[in-house]
């Protein structure tokens, strides 16, 4: 379907799909602990050239669709 704009033919523009890549990446990293019933993820911090794994717990986080796994604190 062509659109007339100011006396000229204009091709309709295609709508671009916008995806939230941060949300998809978050869904891969955040897991749900069945024992403490909190969402958690492992984050790595570096100081002085060494990396240390830190467990971050989220109290108010959507649990729908998250992978069920015991967190490192509950193991």
C-alpha positions in Angstrom: 0.0 0.0 0.0 1.4 3.3 -1.0 0.8 6.5 0.8 0.5 9.9 -0.8 2.3 12.6 1.1 2.4 16.2 -0.2 1.6 15.0 -3.7 4.3 12.4 -3.9 4.2 8.6 -3.5 5.8 7.3 -0.4 6.6 3.7 0.5 5.4 2.7 3.9 8.2 2.3 6.5 8.7 -1.1 8.0 8.3 -1.2 11.8 11.4 -2.4 13.6 11.0 -4.9 16.4 12.6 -3.7 19.6 13.7 -6.3 22.0 15.0 -5.8 25.5 18.3 -7.7 25.4 19.0 -6.9 29.1 15.9 -8.7 30.2 16.7 -11.8 28.2 20.3 -11.8 29.5 18.9 -11.4 33.1 16.6 -14.4 32.6 19.6 -16.6 31.8 21.7 -15.5 34.8 19.1 -15.2 37.6 17.9 -18.4 39.2 15.3 -19.2 41.9 16.3 -21.1 45.1 13.7 -23.6 46.2 15.0 -23.6 49.8 15.3 -19.9 50.8 12.7 -18.9 48.1 14.7 -16.0 46.8 16.0 -15.2 43.3 19.8 -15.1 43.1 22.7 -14.8 40.7 26.5 -15.1 40.8 28.4 -11.9 40.1 32.1 -11.7 39.8 34.2 -8.9 41.3 37.8 -8.2 40.6 40.3 -6.6 42.9 44.1 -6.7 42.5 43.9 -9.0 39.5 41.9 -11.8 41.2 38.3 -12.6 40.6 35.9 -13.5 43.4 32.4 -14.9 43.0 29.7 -13.2 45.0 26.1 -14.4 45.4 23.5 -11.7 45.1 20.0 -12.4 46.4 16.9 -10.5 45.2 13.8 -10.4 47.6 11.3 -8.8 45.2 11.9 -10.5 41.9 9.6 -12.3 39.5 10.1 -16.1 39.8 8.0 -17.0 36.8 10.1 -18.9 34.2 13.3 -18.9 36.3 15.4 -22.0 36.5 15.0 -23.8 39.9 18.3 -24.4 41.6 19.7 -24.2 45.2 21.8 -21.1 45.7 25.4 -21.4 47.0 24.4 -20.2 50.5 21.8 -23.0 50.9 24.0 -25.8 49.6 
